[in-house]
Every structure is written in structure tokens, then in C-alpha cells.
Amino acid sequence: MAHPGKENVIDIHGVTAYSGTTCVFREFSLVVEAGCSTAILGPNGSGKTTLMKLLSSDIYPVAEPGNHVRIFGMDRWNVFDLRTRLGIISHDLQHDYLRGARGINVILSGIYASIDTWENQHFSGEDLQKAEAVMADLGIGALKHRAFGAMSTGQQRRFLLARALINNPDALLLDEPTTGLDLNATFHYLDQLRRMMRSGKTVMLVTHHLHEIPPEIERIVLLKEGRIVGDGNKTEMLTSDTLSSLFDYPLQVVTVNGYYQVLPG
């Protein structure tokens, strides 16, 4: 789905990648263009976690001639430069984040791509203003002094989103962002993602939850057993037959106001 002249947020070509001793991807390729918000949908074991780790440089592909993993056209990134282009919000980050970190420091830590803030880090008045503005935008200002470990799952998600947004990145990569959230928190979070897409940010969503794909996402990539088994417009990909095949279970797709949900077929 590449078009000449459009910048690619992600360009993976011919990659072989392992999770431990298991080969998850073999000759795997995926391109996501700037402006093309995309959901990557697949069951557990399809390779979603490995894909997230490839893109966050937690793992690297097998070195082979001609293969590459490029983000905004570059194979190698300084993490401090990348943070201004791509914001990554993962379950690993939420799980590993220091429980005692205060809300305001969670957000400021995004400037240095660190876990919590440290004495040797300098924050300008402008940095503090950015943090306050992002908190106000996401409605979390009242929690600025609360410890991360004392927040609800939904509050933690919003602070990690704010951590990514303080750098005003061009694109966001999210890993099943509404898992563990109640209905209120789920749709509040999705409303914020929708607003960001409408303002021009490219959102890439890696998930097995159909309900968390916002109406603004039009492209769906279907992932199964380390292979892309479907890639196209939402109306073509999110059908009862296609999803029944993807999840190996008879399913019936229901659509309401641009959202999709599945019922047992």
C-alpha cells in the first residue's frame, strides 16, 4: 500500500524474526504510510507482540541481505530523536513503569524516553508548560501528584499517552490500548484517539479487540501465524467470513456508527 511521494511511517521488508527460539516471522513485509491510520488485527499467537518489539527495537530481525525495518525511512534511530516522530504505548511499558513515579514526572519522562525522571535531567519552563497542556487536554491534571501505582488502569493509560504526546509525535503506535478498561474509560480513551486522528496524527493500533478500532481507521491488516492474510479497506476485511477464518470460530459481525463488534455465529 505504498504510493510514490508519501512518507512511510513503517517500512518492514523481507524480515525474519524470532521470539526466543521460535521463528515468528519469515520474509515478513509491511508498509504503513503517513496519514494512513491502520489497525493490525489478529488472534493471540499471530505475531502482534513480536511486531511491537521489532518496532520498538526490543528485538532485531535476523541480518539478511536486502531486509530492513525502517521507521520514517531510517534503519537506525537515536531514541531521543525517534520520540519526536513516533510515540509507542505498550503493555510492557505500563507493566515496567515505576509504581512510585508521580503523574507529572511520568509525562516529563517522555522528553528523555526514560522511566521516571532523574536528578541529572533538566526540564525547562517550556517543558513544564507542555506537560500541563497535555494533562489539561486529556483531563488528568487533578492526578499530577498521584503515584503511578495508585492510579487505575485507565488513568495509567492516559498518563502514558500524555508521555508520548509531550513530544508532539507525528504518529502513535498502540498495543491493545483499552484492555482492562471499563466502558467509560474505554470510550473516553477512544474519543481521544479519534480526536488525534482528526487533527492529523497517524495512529497504528495492534489488537485482537474489534471494538477498539475507531471509525476513523479505514485500513485493516489481518495477521495470523506470523503472516499477513488480509490487507485492505475496513468494509472488505471486517466481514463475518473473514473474521471467522482469522479467529477459527464462527463469528457474525455487527456495525453501529462506524464501530464493529462480533457475536458468535
Backbone as CSV, one residue per row, in Angstrom:
resi,resn,N_x,N_y,N_z,CA_x,CA_y,CA_z,C_x,C_y,C_z
1,MET,0.834,-1.211,0.000,0.000,0.000,0.000,0.865,1.256,0.000
2,ALA,1.938,1.248,-0.753,2.828,2.406,-0.801,2.551,3.215,-2.054
3,HIS,2.596,4.514,-1.915,2.390,5.414,-3.044,3.581,6.357,-3.140
4,PRO,4.119,6.561,-4.350,5.271,7.440,-4.508,4.981,8.829,-3.933
5,GLY,5.989,9.370,-3.224,5.864,10.732,-2.708,5.317,10.802,-1.296
6,LYS,4.707,9.705,-0.814,4.207,9.692,0.565,5.249,9.060,1.482
7,GLU,5.499,9.698,2.623,6.474,9.161,3.569,5.891,7.949,4.282
8,ASN,6.730,6.937,4.460,6.310,5.754,5.197,6.669,5.894,6.670
9,VAL,5.665,5.722,7.532,5.959,5.668,8.966,6.724,4.388,9.252
10,ILE,6.210,3.284,8.751,6.823,1.970,8.950,7.072,1.336,7.592
11,ASP,8.256,0.753,7.422,8.583,0.008,6.208,9.389,-1.220,6.624
12,ILE,8.706,-2.355,6.703,9.351,-3.629,7.033,9.404,-4.450,5.751
13,HIS,10.591,-4.960,5.422,10.717,-5.701,4.157,11.534,-6.977,4.348
14,GLY,10.913,-8.113,4.022,11.607,-9.393,3.944,12.240,-9.863,5.236
15,VAL,11.591,-9.574,6.371,12.216,-9.779,7.679,11.923,-11.171,8.239
16,THR,12.980,-11.777,8.800,12.836,-12.974,9.624,13.108,-12.572,11.068
17,ALA,12.224,-12.954,11.985,12.379,-12.538,13.382,11.958,-13.667,14.314
18,TYR,12.659,-13.752,15.427,12.419,-14.797,16.419,11.920,-14.202,17.729
19,SER,11.084,-14.971,18.413,10.755,-14.707,19.810,11.353,-15.861,20.591
20,GLY,12.469,-15.606,21.275,13.214,-16.706,21.879,13.763,-17.599,20.783
21,THR,13.411,-18.878,20.841,13.882,-19.818,19.814,12.821,-20.072,18.739
22,THR,11.673,-19.398,18.854,10.574,-19.615,17.911,10.645,-18.603,16.767
23,CYS,10.640,-19.082,15.544,10.603,-18.190,14.387,9.171,-17.706,14.191
24,VAL,8.940,-16.415,14.406,7.595,-15.846,14.310,7.340,-15.308,12.901
25,PHE,8.308,-14.584,12.345,8.170,-14.015,11.004,9.236,-14.591,10.077
26,ARG,8.821,-14.906,8.858,9.771,-15.306,7.820,9.411,-14.559,6.533
27,GLU,10.341,-13.742,6.049,10.117,-12.907,4.862,8.855,-12.053,5.029
28,PHE,8.764,-11.407,6.167,7.590,-10.599,6.513,7.782,-9.168,6.027
29,SER,6.743,-8.605,5.424,6.798,-7.225,4.919,5.520,-6.486,5.275
30,LEU,5.671,-5.201,5.640,4.522,-4.355,5.967,4.922,-2.896,5.797
31,VAL,4.081,-2.125,5.109,4.310,-0.691,4.943,3.080,0.056,5.456
32,VAL,3.311,1.083,6.284,2.242,1.976,6.723,2.664,3.398,6.392
33,GLU,1.879,4.056,5.553,2.188,5.420,5.138,1.717,6.445,6.159
34,ALA,2.395,7.572,6.177,1.933,8.705,6.981,0.527,9.084,6.529
35,GLY,-0.340,9.297,7.489,-1.716,9.676,7.173,-2.657,8.516,7.001
36,CYS,-2.125,7.286,6.958,-2.971,6.095,6.780,-3.081,5.362,8.114
37,SER,-3.978,5.818,8.971,-4.158,5.142,10.261,-4.614,3.708,10.011
38,THR,-3.996,2.776,10.732,-4.115,1.357,10.413,-4.295,0.535,11.682
39,ALA,-5.174,-0.468,11.616,-5.295,-1.445,12.698,-4.719,-2.767,12.224
40,ILE,-3.863,-3.354,13.053,-3.284,-4.666,12.775,-3.968,-5.642,13.716
41,LEU,-4.808,-6.492,13.144,-5.736,-7.329,13.904,-5.350,-8.792,13.765
42,GLY,-5.292,-9.477,14.903,-5.004,-10.899,14.837,-5.206,-11.562,16.182
43,PRO,-5.383,-12.887,16.181,-5.571,-13.615,17.437,-4.262,-13.689,18.215
44,ASN,-4.357,-14.142,19.461,-3.148,-14.392,20.246,-2.278,-15.405,19.500
45,GLY,-0.968,-15.159,19.501,-0.058,-16.060,18.805,0.154,-15.729,17.345
46,SER,-0.450,-14.629,16.883,-0.331,-14.283,15.454,0.954,-13.534,15.135
47,GLY,1.615,-12.978,16.165,2.844,-12.233,15.932,2.754,-10.766,16.312
48,LYS,1.635,-10.369,16.939,1.447,-8.948,17.267,2.507,-8.451,18.252
49,THR,2.787,-9.252,19.288,3.776,-8.838,20.293,5.163,-8.739,19.670
50,THR,5.514,-9.693,18.822,6.814,-9.660,18.145,6.914,-8.435,17.248
51,LEU,5.833,-8.087,16.578,5.827,-6.888,15.733,6.073,-5.641,16.575
52,MET,5.399,-5.520,17.715,5.623,-4.385,18.601,7.085,-4.308,19.033
53,LYS,7.668,-5.447,19.359,9.062,-5.466,19.831,10.045,-5.130,18.716
54,LEU,9.717,-5.530,17.495,10.551,-5.143,16.350,10.553,-3.629,16.176
55,LEU,9.377,-3.025,16.269,9.245,-1.590,16.011,9.816,-0.753,17.150
56,SER,9.832,-1.299,18.371,10.399,-0.556,19.497,11.868,-0.919,19.734
57,SER,12.438,-1.736,18.828,13.849,-2.158,18.901,14.154,-2.964,20.155
58,ASP,13.144,-3.631,20.714,13.393,-4.564,21.815,13.984,-5.870,21.286
59,ILE,13.670,-6.200,20.035,14.328,-7.307,19.340,14.715,-6.820,17.950
60,TYR,15.616,-7.557,17.309,16.079,-7.187,15.974,15.877,-8.356,15.021
61,PRO,15.642,-8.074,13.742,15.481,-9.158,12.776,16.810,-9.866,12.512
62,VAL,16.721,-11.061,11.970,17.915,-11.770,11.522,18.554,-10.953,10.400
63,ALA,19.856,-10.737,10.492,20.559,-9.937,9.480,20.664,-10.739,8.183
64,GLU,19.958,-10.277,7.165,19.964,-10.936,5.858,20.029,-9.862,4.780
65,PRO,20.652,-10.160,3.642,20.763,-9.165,2.570,19.385,-8.687,2.102
66,GLY,19.225,-7.371,2.020,18.009,-6.805,1.439,16.855,-6.609,2.395
67,ASN,16.939,-7.174,3.608,15.814,-6.973,4.527,16.043,-5.725,5.362
68,HIS,14.951,-5.136,5.869,15.101,-3.948,6.712,13.841,-3.705,7.537
69,VAL,14.042,-2.983,8.636,12.949,-2.407,9.422,13.247,-0.923,9.493
70,ARG,12.457,-0.118,8.790,12.689,1.322,8.746,11.510,2.065,9.359
71,ILE,11.821,3.064,10.160,10.807,3.953,10.728,11.107,5.349,10.207
72,PHE,10.135,5.934,9.530,10.320,7.225,8.853,11.576,7.200,7.984
73,GLY,11.773,6.075,7.283,12.833,5.985,6.282,14.206,5.636,6.806
74,MET,14.371,5.474,8.120,15.697,5.221,8.681,15.770,3.862,9.376
75,ASP,16.906,3.170,9.156,17.122,1.863,9.783,17.538,1.994,11.237
76,ARG,18.308,3.021,11.549,18.836,3.198,12.894,18.408,4.556,13.428
77,TRP,17.906,4.543,14.651,17.438,5.790,15.253,18.094,6.000,16.613
78,ASN,18.440,7.233,16.901,18.695,7.631,18.272,17.336,7.760,18.946
79,VAL,17.162,7.089,20.097,15.842,7.057,20.738,15.327,8.462,21.049
80,PHE,16.248,9.407,21.308,15.827,10.765,21.643,15.281,11.503,20.415
81,ASP,15.764,11.116,19.237,15.235,11.710,18.005,13.932,11.035,17.592
82,LEU,13.881,9.721,17.770,12.691,8.969,17.362,11.458,9.396,18.156
83,ARG,11.638,9.759,19.434,10.487,10.063,20.290,9.660,11.232,19.763
84,THR,10.283,12.112,18.956,9.539,13.241,18.406,8.782,12.861,17.138
85,ARG,9.018,11.661,16.631,8.316,11.220,15.422,7.283,10.138,15.710
86,LEU,7.653,9.191,16.613,6.782,8.047,16.871,6.618,7.842,18.373
87,GLY,5.369,7.901,18.850,5.067,7.616,20.248,4.590,6.182,20.377
88,ILE,5.252,5.404,21.236,4.911,3.991,21.402,4.341,3.774,22.801
89,ILE,3.150,3.178,22.871,2.496,2.903,24.150,2.180,1.408,24.178
90,SER,2.910,0.688,25.041,2.804,-0.769,25.049,2.436,-1.283,26.432
91,HIS,2.017,-2.543,26.480,1.741,-3.185,27.766,3.023,-3.316,28.574
92,ASP,4.149,-3.593,27.898,5.427,-3.727,28.602,5.775,-2.428,29.322
93,LEU,5.561,-1.290,28.649,5.863,-0.001,29.264,5.006,0.213,30.505
94,GLN,3.717,-0.107,30.396,2.820,0.079,31.533,3.212,-0.852,32.685
95,HIS,3.582,-2.071,32.346,3.939,-3.062,33.363,5.249,-2.704,34.059
96,ASP,6.203,-2.169,33.286,7.549,-1.916,33.811,7.696,-0.540,34.463
97,TYR,6.704,0.331,34.269,6.869,1.694,34.761,6.916,1.714,36.288
98,LEU,7.768,2.571,36.853,7.963,2.610,38.301,6.676,3.029,39.007
99,ARG,6.266,2.240,39.970,4.973,2.450,40.628,4.941,3.740,41.432
100,GLY,6.108,4.190,41.919,6.132,5.376,42.769,6.251,6.689,42.007
101,ALA,6.413,6.616,40.673,6.572,7.840,39.873,5.305,8.689,39.939
102,ARG,5.460,9.991,40.124,4.319,10.901,40.175,3.827,11.200,38.759
103,GLY,2.534,11.471,38.653,1.919,11.691,37.342,2.676,12.679,36.473
104,ILE,3.009,13.841,37.003,3.691,14.869,36.226,5.033,14.359,35.717
105,ASN,5.723,13.529,36.534,7.023,13.002,36.139,6.899,11.907,35.076
106,VAL,5.783,11.171,35.116,5.536,10.190,34.053,5.532,10.901,32.700
107,ILE,4.841,12.016,32.627,4.738,12.755,31.373,6.089,13.359,30.982
108,LEU,6.771,14.006,31.931,8.058,14.631,31.636,9.106,13.605,31.211
109,SER,8.983,12.362,31.702,9.971,11.338,31.353,9.966,11.033,29.856
110,GLY,8.871,11.371,29.184,8.826,11.161,27.743,9.843,12.000,26.990
111,ILE,10.244,13.127,27.555,11.213,14.005,26.888,12.563,13.316,26.771
112,TYR,12.913,12.495,27.766,14.189,11.774,27.746,14.011,10.284,27.431
113,ALA,12.784,9.875,27.122,12.488,8.461,26.863,12.975,7.580,28.015
114,SER,12.775,8.057,29.243,13.227,7.325,30.426,12.020,6.809,31.207
115,ILE,12.314,5.982,32.206,11.279,5.516,33.125,11.411,6.348,34.390
116,ASP,10.469,7.241,34.642,10.518,8.267,35.690,11.584,9.312,35.321
117,THR,11.657,10.358,36.111,12.651,11.415,35.870,13.790,11.266,36.876
118,TRP,14.944,11.812,36.506,16.153,11.631,37.316,16.843,12.969,37.534
119,GLU,17.670,13.033,38.586,18.267,14.293,39.008,19.105,14.952,37.918
120,ASN,19.739,14.149,37.067,20.612,14.718,36.032,19.831,15.264,34.829
121,GLN,18.513,15.059,34.812,17.698,15.549,33.689,17.228,16.974,33.980
122,HIS,17.298,17.794,32.937,16.879,19.189,33.077,15.568,19.406,32.331
123,PHE,14.626,20.075,32.978,13.345,20.388,32.343,13.145,21.894,32.373
124,SER,12.899,22.446,31.204,12.726,23.888,31.082,11.304,24.291,31.467
125,GLY,11.094,25.573,31.600,9.748,26.078,31.841,8.808,25.690,30.717
126,GLU,9.343,25.672,29.481,8.523,25.272,28.327,8.103,23.807,28.444
127,ASP,9.027,22.942,28.915,8.694,21.525,29.109,7.545,21.370,30.108
128,LEU,7.614,22.120,31.203,6.563,22.049,32.226,5.232,22.552,31.680
129,GLN,5.281,23.598,30.842,4.050,24.113,30.215,3.446,23.078,29.280
130,LYS,4.314,22.371,28.522,3.828,21.317,27.616,3.138,20.213,28.414
131,ALA,3.756,19.824,29.533,3.171,18.768,30.364,1.814,19.194,30.908
132,GLU,1.725,20.435,31.373,0.455,20.942,31.893,-0.600,20.977,30.789
133,ALA,-0.200,21.382,29.588,-1.148,21.481,28.470,-1.668,20.099,28.072
134,VAL,-0.773,19.104,28.042,-1.188,17.749,27.669,-2.124,17.172,28.737
135,MET,-1.801,17.415,30.014,-2.682,16.944,31.091,-4.064,17.577,30.986
136,ALA,-4.106,18.868,30.695,-5.393,19.546,30.561,-6.171,18.964,29.388
137,ASP,-5.473,18.677,28.290,-6.112,18.146,27.086,-6.724,16.766,27.343
138,LEU,-6.045,15.962,28.172,-6.509,14.595,28.430,-7.334,14.498,29.718
139,GLY,-7.517,15.630,30.405,-8.356,15.646,31.593,-7.779,14.928,32.786
140,ILE,-6.450,15.001,32.960,-5.807,14.267,34.048,-5.015,15.193,34.981
141,GLY,-5.230,16.496,34.857,-4.476,17.459,35.660,-4.617,17.245,37.157
142,ALA,-5.782,16.791,37.598,-6.016,16.605,39.036,-5.183,15.465,39.619
143,LEU,-4.600,14.635,38.733,-3.825,13.466,39.191,-2.323,13.693,39.081
144,LYS,-1.887,14.917,38.852,-0.482,15.183,38.538,0.477,14.750,39.638
145,HIS,0.009,14.734,40.900,0.894,14.353,42.005,0.625,12.934,42.513
146,ARG,-0.306,12.226,41.874,-0.611,10.861,42.321,0.463,9.896,41.825
147,ALA,0.796,8.905,42.636,1.764,7.885,42.226,1.160,7.006,41.135
148,PHE,1.987,6.623,40.175,1.530,5.801,39.051,0.870,4.518,39.552
149,GLY,1.458,3.911,40.590,0.915,2.657,41.099,-0.417,2.806,41.808
150,ALA,-0.780,4.043,42.181,-2.049,4.292,42.860,-3.159,4.695,41.890
151,MET,-2.833,4.722,40.597,-3.825,5.088,39.579,-4.565,3.851,39.091
152,SER,-5.764,4.063,38.567,-6.487,2.982,37.900,-5.782,2.666,36.575
153,THR,-6.122,1.530,35.989,-5.528,1.150,34.705,-5.785,2.217,33.649
154,GLY,-7.010,2.748,33.623,-7.350,3.769,32.632,-6.565,5.049,32.838
155,GLN,-6.370,5.437,34.107,-5.583,6.636,34.395,-4.126,6.432,33.979
156,GLN,-3.596,5.249,34.268,-2.226,4.952,33.843,-2.093,5.054,32.318
157,ARG,-3.080,4.514,31.584,-3.049,4.577,30.114,-2.996,6.014,29.636
158,ARG,-3.804,6.866,30.274,-3.843,8.260,29.827,-2.538,8.984,30.134
159,PHE,-1.899,8.653,31.244,-0.607,9.274,31.541,0.473,8.795,30.572
160,LEU,0.417,7.534,30.177,1.394,7.044,29.201,1.127,7.645,27.819
161,LEU,-0.146,7.884,27.511,-0.471,8.590,26.266,0.082,10.009,26.327
162,ALA,-0.097,10.671,27.465,0.443,12.029,27.636,1.959,12.026,27.545
163,ARG,2.600,10.976,28.077,4.056,10.835,27.996,4.520,10.827,26.541
164,ALA,3.747,10.131,25.685,4.086,10.100,24.257,3.784,11.439,23.592
165,LEU,2.689,12.076,23.999,2.230,13.285,23.309,3.039,14.527,23.659
166,ILE,3.792,14.506,24.766,4.546,15.707,25.140,5.571,16.076,24.066
167,ASN,5.989,15.076,23.278,6.931,15.339,22.188,6.233,15.680,20.872
168,ASN,4.890,15.720,20.893,4.097,16.002,19.696,4.535,15.142,18.508
169,PRO,4.524,13.813,18.664,4.988,12.942,17.578,4.027,12.965,16.394
170,ASP,4.557,12.592,15.240,3.733,12.543,14.029,2.811,11.325,14.033
171,ALA,3.242,10.262,14.709,2.491,9.010,14.678,2.510,8.349,16.049
172,LEU,1.471,7.557,16.313,1.364,6.806,17.564,1.195,5.323,17.250
173,LEU,1.901,4.483,18.006,1.779,3.038,17.895,1.262,2.518,19.226
174,LEU,0.071,1.911,19.221,-0.588,1.498,20.464,-0.849,-0.002,20.463
175,ASP,-0.588,-0.603,21.623,-0.755,-2.034,21.813,-1.997,-2.288,22.652
176,GLU,-3.079,-2.735,22.016,-4.337,-3.064,22.706,-4.657,-2.060,23.818
177,PRO,-4.901,-0.804,23.441,-4.951,0.278,24.425,-6.110,0.218,25.411
178,THR,-7.182,-0.515,25.118,-8.318,-0.494,26.046,-8.445,-1.766,26.880
179,THR,-7.468,-2.676,26.778,-7.510,-3.887,27.599,-7.520,-3.526,29.081
180,GLY,-8.454,-4.080,29.820,-8.527,-3.842,31.259,-9.299,-2.595,31.648
181,LEU,-9.800,-1.847,30.675,-10.547,-0.630,30.981,-12.039,-0.926,31.040
182,ASP,-12.766,-0.209,31.922,-14.218,-0.338,31.915,-14.785,0.451,30.736
183,LEU,-16.097,0.392,30.551,-16.704,1.000,29.359,-16.482,2.504,29.305
184,ASN,-16.632,3.175,30.450,-16.435,4.624,30.491,-15.017,4.971,30.048
185,ALA,-14.018,4.304,30.659,-12.616,4.598,30.339,-12.286,4.211,28.900
186,THR,-12.863,3.096,28.425,-12.610,2.646,27.056,-13.027,3.702,26.047
187,PHE,-14.252,4.169,26.144,-14.747,5.089,25.122,-14.186,6.493,25.295
188,HIS,-13.808,6.847,26.518,-13.122,8.122,26.724,-11.765,8.092,26.021
189,TYR,-11.068,6.979,26.171,-9.754,6.825,25.537,-9.893,6.827,24.018
190,LEU,-10.873,6.103,23.522,-11.083,6.047,22.070,-11.458,7.416,21.517
191,ASP,-12.251,8.185,22.268,-12.589,9.543,21.830,-11.328,10.394,21.660
192,GLN,-10.372,10.222,22.585,-9.126,10.977,22.484,-8.312,10.553,21.270
193,LEU,-8.278,9.262,20.985,-7.571,8.789,19.792,-8.231,9.311,18.518
194,ARG,-9.553,9.351,18.505,-10.276,9.840,17.329,-9.951,11.311,17.080
195,ARG,-9.896,12.062,18.159,-9.582,13.487,18.031,-8.173,13.681,17.462
196,MET,-7.246,12.847,17.894,-5.868,12.956,17.391,-5.782,12.620,15.904
197,MET,-6.505,11.597,15.482,-6.502,11.247,14.061,-7.110,12.369,13.229
198,ARG,-8.175,12.970,13.744,-8.803,14.071,13.002,-7.886,15.291,12.928
199,SER,-6.957,15.404,13.891,-6.020,16.538,13.877,-4.780,16.244,13.038
200,GLY,-4.696,15.037,12.457,-3.613,14.752,11.525,-2.604,13.713,11.964
201,LYS,-2.731,13.166,13.177,-1.772,12.146,13.610,-2.111,10.791,12.979
202,THR,-1.074,10.063,12.631,-1.244,8.703,12.143,-1.247,7.766,13.344
203,VAL,-2.288,6.956,13.462,-2.401,6.011,14.575,-2.304,4.595,14.028
204,MET,-1.426,3.809,14.651,-1.321,2.384,14.328,-1.705,1.600,15.570
205,LEU,-2.691,0.757,15.421,-3.293,0.045,16.535,-3.040,-1.444,16.336
206,VAL,-2.405,-2.093,17.316,-2.158,-3.528,17.260,-3.091,-4.177,18.277
207,THR,-3.990,-5.057,17.814,-5.056,-5.512,18.715,-5.676,-6.831,18.279
208,HIS,-6.386,-7.475,19.208,-7.309,-8.545,18.820,-8.744,-8.174,19.211
209,HIS,-8.924,-6.919,19.655,-10.243,-6.441,20.068,-10.861,-5.599,18.947
210,LEU,-11.938,-6.105,18.365,-12.586,-5.383,17.270,-13.196,-4.059,17.747
211,HIS,-13.698,-4.047,18.987,-14.434,-2.873,19.466,-13.533,-1.658,19.668
212,GLU,-12.199,-1.848,19.733,-11.331,-0.694,19.987,-10.751,-0.115,18.704
213,ILE,-11.297,-0.496,17.557,-10.876,0.107,16.288,-11.798,1.291,16.004
214,PRO,-11.296,2.523,16.124,-12.160,3.694,15.938,-12.645,3.819,14.496
215,PRO,-13.771,4.492,14.295,-14.319,4.654,12.940,-13.340,5.316,11.974
216,GLU,-12.432,6.162,12.481,-11.507,6.884,11.611,-10.460,5.970,10.968
217,ILE,-10.248,4.790,11.527,-9.293,3.844,10.932,-9.986,3.117,9.786
218,GLU,-9.425,3.241,8.590,-10.022,2.624,7.405,-9.271,1.380,6.941
219,ARG,-7.953,1.328,7.197,-7.157,0.194,6.719,-7.013,-0.847,7.827
220,ILE,-7.243,-2.103,7.470,-7.103,-3.215,8.396,-6.106,-4.214,7.810
221,VAL,-5.125,-4.595,8.628,-4.183,-5.655,8.267,-4.480,-6.851,9.162
222,LEU,-4.738,-8.004,8.554,-5.062,-9.217,9.312,-3.813,-10.080,9.432
223,LEU,-3.468,-10.429,10.671,-2.241,-11.162,10.957,-2.594,-12.509,11.582
224,LYS,-2.000,-13.573,11.046,-2.259,-14.911,11.586,-1.019,-15.774,11.402
225,GLU,-0.565,-16.379,12.490,0.591,-17.281,12.464,1.782,-16.650,11.757
226,GLY,2.019,-15.350,12.038,3.192,-14.671,11.506,3.087,-14.228,10.068
227,ARG,1.903,-14.334,9.483,1.722,-13.931,8.086,0.559,-12.951,7.959
228,ILE,0.659,-12.059,6.994,-0.462,-11.179,6.667,-1.409,-11.953,5.760
229,VAL,-2.625,-12.187,6.248,-3.596,-12.974,5.489,-4.687,-12.093,4.877
230,GLY,-4.626,-10.785,5.169,-5.578,-9.844,4.576,-5.080,-8.431,4.804
231,ASP,-5.310,-7.550,3.838,-4.863,-6.162,3.951,-5.729,-5.326,3.031
232,GLY,-6.539,-4.449,3.623,-7.399,-3.644,2.771,-8.339,-2.772,3.563
233,ASN,-9.361,-2.296,2.870,-10.349,-1.419,3.480,-11.150,-2.166,4.545
234,LYS,-11.567,-1.421,5.552,-12.282,-1.997,6.688,-13.521,-2.790,6.249
235,THR,-14.268,-2.255,5.288,-15.504,-2.923,4.885,-15.221,-4.268,4.204
236,GLU,-14.029,-4.399,3.613,-13.663,-5.665,2.966,-13.076,-6.659,3.960
237,MET,-12.349,-6.150,4.948,-11.631,-7.024,5.875,-12.497,-7.489,7.044
238,LEU,-13.357,-6.610,7.544,-14.121,-6.936,8.752,-15.479,-7.518,8.387
239,THR,-15.440,-8.673,7.772,-16.673,-9.385,7.424,-16.778,-10.648,8.279
240,SER,-17.980,-11.190,8.364,-18.198,-12.389,9.172,-17.323,-13.540,8.688
241,ASP,-17.255,-13.747,7.370,-16.470,-14.863,6.827,-14.980,-14.675,7.106
242,THR,-14.480,-13.447,6.874,-13.052,-13.191,7.032,-12.619,-13.358,8.479
243,LEU,-13.400,-12.816,9.402,-13.020,-12.903,10.810,-13.231,-14.302,11.381
244,SER,-14.223,-15.020,10.876,-14.404,-16.413,11.292,-13.169,-17.231,10.929
245,SER,-12.628,-16.972,9.750,-11.413,-17.659,9.308,-10.205,-17.224,10.130
246,LEU,-10.122,-15.919,10.423,-8.973,-15.389,11.157,-8.906,-15.970,12.566
247,PHE,-10.044,-16.054,13.242,-10.065,-16.493,14.632,-10.473,-17.964,14.801
248,ASP,-10.680,-18.660,13.673,-11.030,-20.085,13.704,-12.252,-20.354,14.572
249,TYR,-13.266,-19.510,14.386,-14.512,-19.665,15.142,-15.613,-18.955,14.363
250,PRO,-16.814,-19.561,14.267,-17.887,-18.892,13.519,-18.333,-17.593,14.187
251,LEU,-18.196,-16.481,13.479,-18.494,-15.165,14.026,-19.445,-14.408,13.121
252,GLN,-20.215,-13.519,13.722,-21.096,-12.634,12.974,-20.726,-11.196,13.324
253,VAL,-20.480,-10.388,12.302,-20.045,-9.007,12.506,-21.255,-8.083,12.560
254,VAL,-21.231,-7.163,13.524,-22.276,-6.150,13.677,-21.608,-4.780,13.610
255,THR,-22.219,-3.830,12.893,-21.660,-2.477,12.817,-22.690,-1.461,13.295
256,VAL,-22.210,-0.507,14.118,-23.049,0.584,14.619,-22.207,1.855,14.667
257,ASN,-22.627,2.884,13.951,-21.973,4.198,13.998,-20.464,4.122,13.719
258,GLY,-20.078,3.254,12.798,-18.678,3.162,12.420,-17.860,2.235,13.278
259,TYR,-18.433,1.705,14.367,-17.756,0.720,15.203,-18.183,-0.676,14.784
260,TYR,-17.270,-1.632,14.962,-17.537,-3.028,14.631,-17.475,-3.870,15.898
261,GLN,-18.316,-4.888,15.949,-18.297,-5.833,17.057,-18.637,-7.208,16.494
262,VAL,-18.259,-8.258,17.230,-18.563,-9.606,16.778,-19.423,-10.330,17.799
263,LEU,-20.276,-11.186,17.262,-21.099,-12.089,18.078,-20.827,-13.504,17.602
264,PRO,-21.103,-14.508,18.439,-20.963,-15.894,17.966,-21.848,-16.128,16.757
265,GLY,-21.295,-16.812,15.776,-22.043,-17.036,14.528,-23.054,-18.152,14.684
